[in-house]
Amino acid sequence: MKILKYFLSAAALLSLAAACSHDPEEMTVSSADPVIASHSAVTVNNVTVDETFTLVWSAAKFGAPVEVEYTVSAKSGAGDYVVLGSTDACFFSTTNAALFEAVGIALTGEYDVTFSVEALSAAGAVRSAQPRTVHFTYDRKTYLHLIGSYSNWATGTGAMSRVLQGEDGIFRGFVFFPADGEFKFASQPDWSGTNYGPGEGEGVLSDADDAKNFSVAAGLYYVTADIEKLVFTMEPTTVSVALGGHDEKMVYNAADKTWVAIADVSEGDSYTVKFDGLAAPLALGGSETNLEFDGEPLSLAAGGIVSFKLSIFDYPYSVAVGEVVEDDKKLYVAHSANGWNYFEAPELKFFEEGKFYGLMNFIGAASPEVLLARLQSPLGTQYGGTAAALETYLGGAEAAPIAATAGLRFYAVDLSGEDKVLYDTEITDAAVVLAGEPATTLAMTADGAGKWTLTHEFDAVGKFSVALNGGAIACGDTEYPAVLGGSCTGLSLDGAALNMTKGEHTLVLDLSGAVMTLEIDGEIADLQLYPEAIGVTGDFGDINWAAAAAPQLPGDVETGKYGGYVSMYGLTYGFKFTYGDTWVPGQAVEGADNEFTLGVGDNMMIAEGLYRWDVDLDAMTATATPLTKVGLIGSAFGADGWSDDQTELVRDAADGLYKAAGVTLVDGVIKVRFNGGWDYNLGGALENMVHNGADVAVEAGKFDLALDLTHTPYKLTMTAAE
């Protein structure tokens, strides 16, 4: 008997199939029945689920060469056989996913799949192979996603929390809502799969298209869901680090969506992540980088003050343990108004060695108290006692809080000398300060606790900041800055200057909340000084004063400088610059060629031609540079292709395009340049040519070329020439 070898490579399978189909006697075995080759165990996961599984067998013998059809069936465990398919070859291929669907494997776990092969000759004779069993390990991870308000309804992997399906088919995991909100379960990380909302009755899911959103109160929840039975649970819970003798409560850190605790531990201590308030005890353990439900306790590698940072926003769940070291440039204000939550304690700004400053919002607080802390934990050095004579409390010693004052306060702390002091100043006024020489100060009107308003006609675009108490507050022998900037959506001390546009605006400054904001004309959003692009709109070409069709000059929204290329032929009444609903007129500068002053006059006129435009909306000037030659250059023209322009594109008056016919190119790159130099050039991509863009790769051939410089984006069309 010849030895039959089975290979799973594509080449070997094709070779084997050819032998079975065309010359079966080349493979001989002792049995006339087909014999299924043994197959190694298969692991199916997220990566391999769509890979090919192939079953191979020897040819059935019917005494003479005849046509044979093989029917392949399979079953999982003690289930019934299902037909996978038929073939006249001696092998059958399917995907792991299709095989699992056929035999009913849906959950992770270990499975034995048994295969049978039945051979049917053209004359109706039947021969059957002995069944062959292959072991499958199914560890594909399947998730149910929670799309909702807690993540601003964002979609896409990593944008939301999701729960993992276990071996019993139940999805389990956690989700945190920082505020009351809504959500839906989704089979995909977007809306393209099956989505689940509330059904009839408590804890019931509905997969109907018109199912509503779930409503949920703020908090951390342990979630289970069974999409086969369409039921779910959401239990509110709290989380802590269980450290043998005591539990250390974990607090949510919105900055990175983690839960944090700081504890004083000993080397070798064991711990788990514990969830309280549930119907059944629940903890995470096993591995710090891949926490498992009810996993073994974890061990601490070192002692001292350490932080535990738990990530359960998305899988894998993990906990990072790190040493906590005090930084003499950091100082936090823990206070009674937020229940002494050290992880939400405001951090004061470092001014210079030993000196810090910041704003504290105690508006409406009743008899607030504060402690100054080096760590976001009472385990570090703290300063308390009285504001005028701060006392130092080391290493977690119980500290005496400092009596504070309600309202909007400016704190300055001086720890640099022997006498340590907390200076507490009330914020009583606010003003808008316009940048310039000299700066212009516009007083705002107090409008309730921590709020100020201003309505003003701003006569130019520019930068501004918000000054509190005149912009500087003297504390002891030091003057601290009290100027807000950064972003209207979240103001901060010493933030960058804000943008102001021309026209009347109403500003509402709100320092009463956890986030300080500035509303402008009813919206909390930063203004854009200048548009991203401006159009050149007129009656040249086929533009016909249609601003939407006008060629665009890209620019800088901060500086108001724009530049680009425009072919301007057929001018009768002129042109203006446009953006949005704004039409910018201008007039020629006397004694200068192709220079214009903007904002005065009416339509502008210029001689027909191709121009490079440079526009400055800050200085309100525009300059046009005539472009008398449009050339192509590059390695696609051969070895000397970069030495000079290799071909010239000439304007076709019929359609306004710049053309060259029958241009022969080799594999390489090209660029468009103007006036035979590199000051003005185009590159990037054929469909979007941009100023100073990268070299454009092209393939060899003979082409008719056409460049459109009357519309944007600029396009270079290459048509195969006959």
C-alpha positions in Angstrom: 0.0 0.0 0.0 1.3 3.4 -0.9 1.5 5.9 2.0 -0.9 8.8 1.6 0.3 12.1 2.9 -2.1 15.1 3.5 -1.0 18.7 3.4 -3.0 21.8 4.2 -1.1 24.2 1.9 -3.1 25.4 -1.1 -0.6 24.0 -3.6 -0.7 20.5 -2.0 -4.5 20.5 -1.9 -4.8 21.4 -5.6 -2.3 18.7 -6.5 -4.3 16.2 -4.4 -7.5 17.2 -5.9 -6.1 16.7 -9.4 -4.9 13.2 -8.5 -8.4 12.3 -7.1 -10.4 13.7 -10.0 -8.3 12.5 -12.9 -6.2 9.6 -11.8 -7.6 8.1 -8.6 -5.7 4.8 -9.0 -2.5 6.7 -8.3 -3.6 6.7 -4.7 -4.3 3.3 -3.4 -5.5 2.2 0.0 -6.7 -1.1 1.3 -10.3 -0.1 1.5 -12.6 0.5 -1.5 -14.5 2.9 0.7 -13.2 6.5 0.9 -10.9 7.1 3.9 -11.0 10.5 5.6 -7.5 11.7 6.4 -6.8 12.6 10.0 -6.8 16.3 10.8 -5.0 18.1 13.6 -7.0 20.0 16.3 -8.2 23.5 15.2 -8.4 26.7 17.2 -10.9 29.2 16.0 -10.7 32.8 17.3 -11.4 36.3 16.1 -8.5 36.1 13.6 -9.1 32.6 12.3 -12.9 32.5 12.3 -13.1 33.2 8.5 -10.1 31.0 7.5 -10.6 27.9 5.4 -11.1 24.4 6.9 -10.4 21.5 4.4 -11.3 17.9 4.8 -9.4 15.4 2.6 -10.1 11.7 1.7 -9.0 8.9 -0.6 -10.9 8.0 -3.7 -13.7 5.5 -3.5 -13.3 2.4 -5.8 -16.2 0.9 -7.8 -14.2 -1.7 -9.8 -13.8 0.6 -12.9 -13.1 4.2 -13.5 -16.5 6.0 -13.1 -17.7 9.5 -12.2 -18.2 9.9 -8.5 -20.0 12.5 -6.4 -19.0 12.8 -2.7 -21.4 14.2 -0.2 -19.8 15.7 3.0 -21.8 15.8 6.3 -20.9 16.9 9.8 -22.3 17.0 13.3 -21.3 18.5 16.7 -21.2 16.1 19.6 -24.3 14.0 19.7 -26.2 16.2 17.3 -27.6 15.1 13.9 -25.6 15.1 10.8 -26.1 18.1 8.4 -25.0 18.1 4.8 -22.2 20.6 4.2 -22.0 20.1 0.4 -21.1 17.9 -2.5 -18.0 17.7 -4.8 -16.4 15.4 -7.4 -13.0 16.1 -5.9 -11.4 14.3 -3.0 -11.5 17.3 -0.7 -14.0 19.7 0.6 -13.3 23.3 1.9 -15.5 25.6 3.9 -14.8 28.4 6.4 -14.6 27.9 10.1 -17.5 30.3 10.5 -19.7 28.5 7.9 -18.9 25.1 9.5 -19.8 26.3 13.0 -23.1 27.9 11.7 -24.0 24.6 10.0 -23.5 22.4 13.0 -24.8 24.9 15.6 -21.7 26.0 17.4 -22.3 29.6 18.7 -20.6 29.8 22.0 -16.9 29.7 23.1 -15.8 26.3 24.3 -14.4 22.8 23.3 -16.1 20.8 20.6 -15.7 17.5 18.8 -17.1 17.7 15.2 -17.6 14.4 13.4 -17.4 14.3 9.6 -18.8 11.7 7.2 -18.2 11.2 3.4 -20.5 9.3 1.2 -19.5 8.4 -2.4 -22.2 7.9 -5.1 -21.2 6.5 -8.5 -22.9 7.4 -11.8 -24.5 4.0 -11.7 -26.0 4.6 -8.3 -23.6 2.5 -6.1 -22.8 3.9 -2.7 -19.7 3.7 -0.6 -19.3 5.4 2.8 -16.2 6.5 4.8 -15.8 5.7 8.4 -16.6 9.0 10.3 -13.6 11.1 11.4 -13.7 13.4 14.4 -11.8 16.7 14.6 -11.4 18.6 17.9 -12.2 22.4 17.8 -11.4 25.0 20.4 -13.6 28.0 20.0 -12.3 31.0 21.9 -13.6 33.8 19.6 -14.5 36.9 21.7 -18.0 38.1 21.0 -19.2 41.4 22.4 -22.5 43.3 22.9 -21.8 47.1 22.6 -23.5 49.8 24.6 -24.0 52.9 22.4 -25.2 55.8 24.4 -25.1 59.3 25.9 -22.3 58.5 28.3 -19.9 58.5 25.3 -21.7 61.1 23.3 -23.3 58.4 21.1 -19.9 57.8 19.5 -19.6 54.6 17.4 -16.5 52.5 16.4 -14.3 50.1 18.3 -13.0 51.7 21.5 -15.5 54.5 21.5 -17.9 52.8 23.9 -18.1 50.2 26.6 -19.0 46.6 25.6 -19.8 43.4 27.5 -18.2 40.0 26.7 -20.0 36.8 26.0 -19.2 33.9 28.3 -19.2 30.2 27.6 -22.8 30.0 28.7 -23.8 32.6 26.1 -24.5 35.4 28.6 -22.8 38.7 28.0 -21.3 40.3 31.2 -19.5 43.5 31.9 -19.6 47.1 33.2 -20.7 50.5 32.1 -20.5 53.9 33.8 -22.8 56.8 33.3 -21.4 60.0 34.7 -24.8 61.6 34.3 -28.4 60.4 33.7 -28.6 59.2 30.1 -29.8 56.8 27.5 -28.3 53.9 25.5 -29.0 50.9 23.4 -27.3 47.5 23.1 -25.8 46.8 19.7 -24.4 43.7 18.1 -21.8 45.8 16.2 -19.8 48.8 17.3 -22.2 50.9 15.2 -25.8 50.9 14.0 -25.3 48.4 11.2 -26.1 45.2 13.1 -28.9 44.2 15.4 -29.8 46.8 18.0 -31.7 46.2 21.3 -34.0 48.5 23.2 -36.5 48.0 26.1 -39.2 45.3 25.5 -42.5 44.7 27.3 -41.8 44.3 31.0 -38.8 44.8 33.3 -35.5 43.3 32.2 -36.8 42.4 28.7 -35.0 43.3 25.4 -36.6 44.1 22.1 -34.8 43.9 18.7 -37.6 45.7 16.9 -36.5 48.5 14.6 -38.7 50.9 16.5 -37.5 50.0 20.0 -36.8 53.0 22.1 -33.6 53.9 24.1 -33.0 52.7 27.6 -33.0 55.4 30.2 -30.6 55.1 33.1 -29.6 57.1 36.2 -26.0 58.1 36.7 -23.7 55.5 38.2 -21.7 52.3 37.6 -23.6 49.3 36.5 -22.9 45.5 36.2 -24.6 44.4 33.1 -25.8 40.9 31.9 -27.6 40.2 28.7 -29.0 37.1 27.0 -29.9 38.0 23.4 -31.3 34.5 22.7 -33.9 34.9 25.5 -34.0 38.7 25.1 -33.5 39.4 28.8 -31.0 41.6 30.6 -30.0 43.0 34.0 -28.4 46.2 35.1 -27.4 46.3 38.7 -25.9 49.5 40.3 -22.6 48.8 42.0 -19.6 50.4 43.7 -16.0 49.3 43.2 -13.1 49.0 45.7 -9.8 47.3 46.1 -10.1 44.4 48.6 -6.8 44.3 50.6 -7.4 41.5 53.1 -8.1 43.5 56.2 -9.9 46.4 54.5 -11.4 47.7 51.3 -10.1 50.9 49.6 -12.9 52.6 47.7 -12.1 53.4 44.0 -13.1 56.8 42.6 -13.9 57.5 38.9 -11.3 59.6 37.1 -13.0 61.2 34.1 -9.7 62.3 32.5 -8.9 58.7 31.3 -12.1 56.8 32.2 -10.5 54.8 35.0 -11.2 54.0 38.6 -8.5 54.9 41.0 -7.6 54.2 44.6 -4.4 54.9 46.6 -3.4 52.7 49.5 -0.6 51.9 51.9 0.4 48.3 51.2 3.0 45.7 52.1 5.0 43.6 49.6 3.3 40.3 48.9 -0.1 41.5 50.0 -2.9 40.0 47.9 -5.9 41.8 46.6 -8.9 41.6 44.3 -11.1 44.2 42.6 -14.4 44.0 44.4 -17.9 45.1 43.4 -20.5 45.7 46.1 -24.2 46.1 46.2 -24.9 43.2 43.8 -27.3 40.3 44.3 -24.3 37.9 44.2 -20.7 38.6 45.3 -18.5 39.6 42.4 -14.7 40.2 42.0 -12.1 40.5 39.4 -8.7 38.8 39.6 -6.3 36.4 37.8 -4.1 38.7 35.8 -3.5 42.5 36.1 -3.5 42.9 32.3 -6.5 40.7 31.7 -8.8 40.6 34.7 -11.3 37.7 34.9 -14.5 37.3 36.8 -13.8 35.4 40.0 -10.1 35.1 39.1 -7.5 34.3 41.7 -6.3 37.1 44.0 -3.5 39.2 42.7 -0.2 39.7 44.5 1.6 43.1 45.1 5.2 43.2 44.0 6.2 46.1 46.3 5.0 47.9 49.4 4.5 51.5 50.3 2.0 54.0 49.0 0.7 52.8 45.7 -2.1 53.7 43.2 -4.5 51.2 41.7 -5.9 52.3 38.3 -8.7 50.1 37.1 -9.8 50.1 33.4 -13.2 48.6 32.8 -14.4 51.0 30.1 -13.4 48.3 27.5 -11.9 44.9 27.3 -9.5 43.6 28.4 -10.2 44.7 31.9 -7.0 45.6 33.6 -5.5 47.2 36.8 -2.2 49.0 36.9 -0.4 49.3 40.2 2.2 52.0 40.6 4.3 53.7 43.2 3.0 57.1 44.3 5.7 59.7 44.8 5.1 63.3 45.9 6.0 66.1 43.5 6.9 69.4 45.1 5.4 71.1 42.0 2.0 69.7 42.6 -0.6 70.8 45.2 -4.3 69.8 45.4 -7.2 71.4 47.3 -9.3 68.7 48.9 -12.5 70.1 50.3 -15.8 69.2 52.1 -18.0 70.6 49.2 -17.4 67.4 47.2 -17.3 65.0 50.1 -13.5 65.0 50.4 -13.1 63.3 47.1 -9.3 63.6 46.6 -9.5 62.4 43.0 -11.7 65.4 42.1 -9.6 67.8 44.1 -8.6 70.9 42.0 -4.9 71.1 41.3 -3.4 74.5 41.9 -1.1 76.0 39.3 2.6 76.0 40.1 4.0 79.6 40.1 7.5 79.3 41.5 9.2 77.2 44.1 6.8 76.7 47.0 4.1 79.0 45.5 0.8 77.9 43.9 -2.4 79.6 42.8 -5.9 78.8 41.4 -9.6 79.4 41.5 -12.0 77.7 43.9 -15.7 77.5 43.4 -17.5 77.5 46.7 -20.6 79.3 45.5 -23.5 78.2 47.6 -21.3 76.0 49.9 -22.2 75.9 53.5 -19.2 76.4 55.9 -16.7 74.8 53.5 -13.4 73.3 54.7 -10.2 72.6 52.8 -7.0 70.7 53.1 -3.9 71.2 50.9 -2.5 67.9 49.7 0.6 66.8 47.8 -1.2 63.7 46.6 -4.7 63.0 45.5 -5.0 61.0 48.7 -4.9 61.7 52.4 -1.9 59.3 52.6 0.5 62.0 51.5 1.7 65.2 53.0 -1.1 67.6 53.8 -1.4 71.2 55.1 -4.2 72.2 57.4 -4.9 74.1 60.6 -5.5 77.8 59.8 -5.0 79.7 56.5 -2.7 82.3 58.3 -0.4 79.6 59.8 -0.6 76.3 57.9 0.5 73.1 59.8 2.2 70.2 58.1 0.8 66.7 58.5 3.0 63.9 57.2 2.3 60.4 55.9 -1.4 60.1 56.3 -1.6 61.6 59.7 -5.1 62.9 60.5 -5.1 66.6 59.5 -7.2 69.5 60.8 -9.2 71.1 58.0 -8.9 74.8 57.3 -12.1 76.9 57.6 -12.9 78.3 54.1 -15.2 81.0 52.8 -18.1 80.4 50.5 -18.2 82.1 47.0 -15.8 82.3 44.1 -12.3 82.5 45.6 -8.8 83.0 44.3 -6.3 80.8 46.3 -2.6 81.5 46.5 -0.4 79.3 48.7 3.1 80.1 49.9 5.0 77.1 51.2 8.4 78.6 50.5 9.2 80.0 53.9 9.1 78.9 57.5 5.7 80.5 57.8 3.3 78.7 55.4 0.2 80.7 54.3 -3.0 80.3 52.3 -4.2 83.6 50.8 -8.0 83.6 50.1 -9.3 86.4 47.9 -12.9 86.9 46.7 -13.4 87.3 42.9 -15.6 90.4 42.6 -15.2 91.6 39.0 -14.5 90.4 35.5 -13.5 92.2 32.3 -12.8 91.4 28.6 -9.3 92.6 27.6 -8.7 93.1 23.9 -5.1 92.5 22.7 -3.4 95.5 21.3 -1.1 98.4 22.0 -2.5 99.5 24.3 -4.8 96.8 25.4 -8.5 97.7 25.7 -10.4 96.7 28.8 -14.2 96.2 28.7 -15.9 95.8 32.1 -18.4 93.0 32.4 -21.6 93.3 34.4 -22.2 90.9 37.3 -25.2 88.8 36.6 -25.7 86.4 39.6 -23.2 84.4 41.6 -20.1 83.7 39.5 -21.6 85.1 36.3 -20.9 88.2 34.2 -22.2 89.5 30.9 -21.1 92.0 28.2 -22.6 93.1 24.9 -20.3 95.1 22.7 -19.7 96.1 19.1 -16.2 94.8 18.2 -14.8 96.8 15.3 -12.1 94.2 14.2 -11.1 90.6 14.5 -8.6 89.9 17.2 -7.6 88.2 20.4 -8.9 88.7 23.9 -8.7 87.3 27.4 -10.8 87.6 30.6 -9.3 89.4 33.5 -10.5 88.8 37.1 -10.0 91.5 39.7 -8.0 93.6 37.3 -5.9 90.6 36.0 -3.5 90.4 38.9 -4.0 89.7 42.6 -1.4 90.6 45.2 -0.9 88.0 48.0 1.8 88.8 50.5 4.8 90.0 48.5 3.8 88.2 45.3 1.5 89.3 42.5 -0.3 86.3 40.9 -1.9 86.4 37.4 -5.7 86.2 37.3 -6.4 85.9 33.6 -8.6 83.3 31.9 -8.2 81.9 28.4 -7.7 78.7 26.6 -11.1 77.7 25.3 -14.6 79.0 25.7 -15.7 75.4 26.5 -13.3 75.2 29.4 -11.5 78.3 30.6 -8.3 78.1 32.6 -6.0 80.4 34.3 -3.1 81.5 32.0 -4.8 79.9 29.0 -4.1 81.1 25.5 -5.9 84.2 24.2 -9.4 83.6 22.8 -10.7 84.6 19.3 -13.0 87.6 18.7 -14.7 88.4 15.3 -15.9 91.7 14.1 -19.5 92.7 14.9 -21.8 92.9 17.9 -21.5 90.0 20.3 -23.0 89.1 23.7 -20.7 87.3 26.1 -21.8 85.4 29.2 -19.0 84.4 31.6 -20.0 81.5 33.9 -17.6 80.6 36.7 -20.2 79.0 38.9 -19.8 75.4 37.7 -17.1 72.7 37.8 -16.1 73.8 34.3 -15.7 77.5 33.6 -17.2 78.6 30.3 -17.8 81.6 28.1 -20.9 81.8 26.0 -20.8 83.9 22.9 -24.1 84.8 21.2 -25.9 81.9 22.9 -23.3 79.2 22.1 -20.4 77.9 24.2 -17.9 77.5 21.4 -14.7 79.1 20.2 -14.9 81.6 17.4 -13.0 81.2 14.2 -11.2 84.4 13.3 -11.1 83.8 9.6 -12.7 81.3 7.1 -10.7 78.2 6.1 -10.9 79.3 2.5 -12.1 82.2 0.4 -13.5 82.2 -3.1 -12.7 84.3 -6.1 -16.1 85.0 -7.5 -16.8 86.9 -10.7 -17.9 86.7 -14.3 -14.8 85.0 -15.6 -14.9 81.5 -17.2 -18.2 79.7 -16.3 -18.3 81.0 -12.7 -20.9 83.7 -13.6 -20.9 85.2 -10.1 -21.9 81.8 -8.5 -20.0 81.8 -5.2 -20.6 78.1 -4.6 -18.7 77.3 -7.9 -15.9 79.8 -7.4 -12.3 78.6 -7.1 -11.2 78.5 -3.5 -8.0 79.9 -2.0 -7.0 77.9 1.1 -5.7 79.8 4.1 -4.9 80.0 7.8 -7.9 80.6 10.1 -5.6 82.3 12.7 -3.7 84.7 10.4 -6.2 85.3 7.6 -3.7 84.7 4.8 -4.7 82.8 1.7 -3.1 81.8 -1.6 -3.9 79.9 -4.8 -4.1 79.9 -8.5 -7.0 81.2 -10.7 -7.4 81.3 -14.5 -9.4 84.5 -15.1 -10.5 84.9 -18.7 -13.7 86.5 -20.0 -13.9 89.2 -17.3 -16.6 91.9 -18.0 -17.8 93.2 -14.7 -15.0 92.0 -12.5 -14.8 89.9 -9.3 -14.9 89.9 -5.5 -13.6 87.7 -2.8 -16.3 85.7 -1.0 -16.8 83.4 2.0 -20.1 82.4 3.5 -22.5 85.3 3.0 -19.7 87.8 2.9 -18.6 89.6 -0.3 -15.4 91.5 0.0 -15.0 94.4 -2.5 -11.8 96.2 -3.3 -10.0 98.7 -5.4 -6.7 98.8 -7.2 -3.7 100.4 -5.4 -2.8 103.5 -7.3 0.7 103.2 -8.9 1.0 99.5 -8.3 0.4 96.6 -10.7 -2.1 94.0 -9.6 -2.3 95.1 -6.0 -5.7 95.8 -4.3 -7.0 97.3 -1.1 -9.9 95.3 0.3 -13.0 96.4 2.1 -13.4 99.6 0.0 -14.7 100.2 -3.5 -16.7 97.6 -5.4 -16.0 95.0 -8.0 -12.3 94.6 -8.8 -11.0 94.4 -12.4 -7.8 92.8 -13.7 -6.4 92.0 -17.2 -7.3 88.5 -18.5 -4.8 85.9 -17.5 -3.6 83.2 -15.1 -2.7 84.5 -11.7 -1.3 83.4 -8.3 -3.4 85.2 -5.7 -2.1 86.1 -2.2 -4.8 87.6 0.0 -4.5 88.9 3.6 -7.8 89.5 5.3 -6.1 90.8 8.4 -4.3 93.6 6.5 -7.1 93.7 3.9 -4.8 93.5 0.9 -4.6 91.2 -2.2 -1.8 90.7 -4.7 -2.0 88.9 -8.1 1.2 87.5 -9.7 0.8 86.9 -13.5 1.7 83.3 -14.5 2.8 83.2 -18.1 4.0 79.6 -18.4 2.5 76.3 -17.2 5.1 73.5 -17.3 5.5 69.8 -16.4 8.7 68.5 -14.9 9.8 65.2 -13.3 11.4 61.8 -13.5 8.5 60.5 -15.6 10.2 62.3 -18.5 13.4 60.3 -18.2 16.8 60.8 -16.8 16.9 64.6 -17.5 13.3 65.1 -16.4 14.2 67.4 -13.5 16.6 69.6 -15.5 13.8 72.0 -16.8 10.2 72.0 -17.8 9.7 69.1 -20.2 6.5 70.1 -21.7 4.2 73.2 -21.7 0.5 73.1 -21.0 -1.3 75.7 -23.2 -4.7 77.2 -22.5 -7.4 76.0 -24.8 -9.8 78.9 -25.3 -12.7 76.6 -26.0 -12.9 75.1 -22.5 -10.3 77.1 -20.5 -8.2 74.0 -19.7 -4.4 73.9 -20.0 -3.4 71.1 -22.3 -0.7 69.1 -24.0 -1.3 66.3 -26.4 0.6 63.0 -27.0 3.0 63.3 -24.0 5.1 60.2 -23.5 5.9 59.2 -19.9 7.8 56.5 -18.2 7.1 55.2 -14.7 8.0 58.0 -12.4 6.7 61.3 -10.9 5.7 64.7 -12.1 4.9 68.2 -10.9 3.3 71.2 -12.4 5.2 74.5 -12.0 4.7 78.1 -13.2 7.0 80.6 -14.8 9.8 78.1 -15.1 10.6 78.2 -11.4 9.7 76.6 -8.1 8.1 79.5 -6.2 4.8 78.5 -7.5 4.1 74.8 -8.2 1.4 72.1 -7.8 1.6 68.5 -6.6 -0.1 66.0 -4.3 -2.6 64.0 -6.4 -4.0 64.2 -9.9 -7.5 64.7 -8.5 -6.4 67.3 -6.0 -3.3 69.3 -7.0 -2.2 71.7 -4.2 0.5 74.3 -3.8 3.9 72.8 -2.9 2.3 69.3 -2.9 4.3 66.1 -3.1 5.5 64.6 -6.3 2.7 62.8 -8.2 3.4 59.2 -9.2 2.4 58.3 -12.8 2.6 55.1 -15.0 4.3 54.8 -18.3 2.3 55.6 -21.4 1.3 58.2 -24.0 -1.2 60.7 -22.7 -3.3 63.7 -23.5 -3.1 66.1 -20.5 -5.6 68.7 -19.3 -5.2 70.9 -16.2 -8.2 72.8 -14.8 -7.2 76.0 -13.0 -10.6 77.7 -13.1 -12.1 75.4 -10.5 -11.0 73.8 -7.3 -9.8 71.3 -6.5 -7.3 71.7 -9.3 -7.3 68.5 -11.4 -4.8 67.1 -13.9 -6.6 64.6 -16.2 -4.5 62.1 -18.1 -6.2 60.4 -21.1 -4.5 57.6 -23.0 -3.5 59.0 -26.4 -3.9 57.0 -29.6 
